[in-house]
Amino acid sequence: MNEITVTELKARLDAGDDIQLIDVRQPDEFAIGNIAGADLIPLGEVPSRKGEIDEARETVVYCKMGGRSARAIQFLEQSGFKGKLLNLVGGITAWSNEIDPSIPKY
C-alpha cells in the first residue's frame, strides 16, 4: 500500500497539487477536527459511496491513526478502483501533532 506522511502531504497541498482528501472516520470525529478540504465518507459507507471518489485525481485517505484508511484503500483496490490511493501515515493524530496543533486530540 502506498503511503504519504503528513509533512509530505502538507508540502504538496501548499504547492497547489490536486489531491482529493477522503476522511473515513465517523461524523462526530470529523466534527472534532479535519484537514481543510477533506470529504467525509465513513468507512462503512465506502462500498456504497465509492463512486464519489474521483479516479482521475490522486487521493489521500485518512482516519485517526491509519488503520481504517488502510482498510478503505484495500476495499477500493479489491473492488477495481483505478485511481492512485495513498494512506496518510498516522492519520489526523499525526496531522495534529506535526502540522496543525489546533486540531484537538481525542
N, C-alpha and C positions, 0 to 999 in steps of 0.2 A: 504494500500500500504506500502510495506517495504521501509525503508529509511536508508541512511548512511550519516554521517556527513563527512565534508572534512578532519577533523583530524583522524577519523576512517579510511577513505579511504587511506590517506597518510601513516598511520601506516601499513596497510595491504599491500600496494604496496611496501613499504620499506622492509617488511618481505618476499617479494617474492611470495605472494599469486597470484594465477592465476585468475585475474579479467579482464574481457573484458570491455572496456570503449567505450560507444557509445554516441557521441555528436550529438544532434538533432537540433542544430542551423543551420543557413544558412552559405554557404561557406565564405561569407565576414566576418561573425562573427568569424568563425573558424580560419580564417587567422589572425585576431587580436590577438588571443591567445587561446591556448587549453592545455589540460592535455596531457603530453607526452604519446604516445602510443594509443591515442583515435582514433577511426574510425568515420568518418563523415557520418551520414545518416540523412539528413534534415527531419524534422517532416513529411512534405508532401510526402516524399519518403519511409517512414517506411512501408506502406502496400505493396509496390511492391518490397521492398528490405529486408523484414523480414527474408528471407532465409539466409541472410549474417550473421545473429546473431546466434551464436553457443549455442544451448540449453543445451549443456553439460557443459558450463562454467558459472560461476556466472557473471552476467552482471550489471554494474552500468551505468545508463542512466543519462545524464545531459544536461542542456541548460544554459541560462543566469542566471535565478533565481529559476527554479524548476517547472514552470508551463507547459511548452511544454514537458519536460521529463515525467511529470506525465501523460499527455495525451498520449504520446507514449506508456508508460507502460500499461495504461488502454486498448489501442487498442490491444497491443500484448497479454495481458491476455485474452481479449474477443475473440481474434482470435485463441485461443488454444495453445499459446506458453507455453511450458512445463518447460523452464529453470527458474532459480532464477533471479528475476529482483529487483534492488534496485534503488530508486530515490535519487540523490545527493542533499541533503538539501542545498538550497541557490545557487546551480549551480556554474558556473565559477566565478561569483562575489564573492561568499564565498571563493572559492579556491584562488582567487587573494588577498582577504582581510586577510586570515588566513595562507595560505601555500606559495604562490608564488607571492609576490607583483610586480614582473617584468611583470606580465600579465596585460596589460592596462585595465582600466575600461572604459566602453562605455555606 
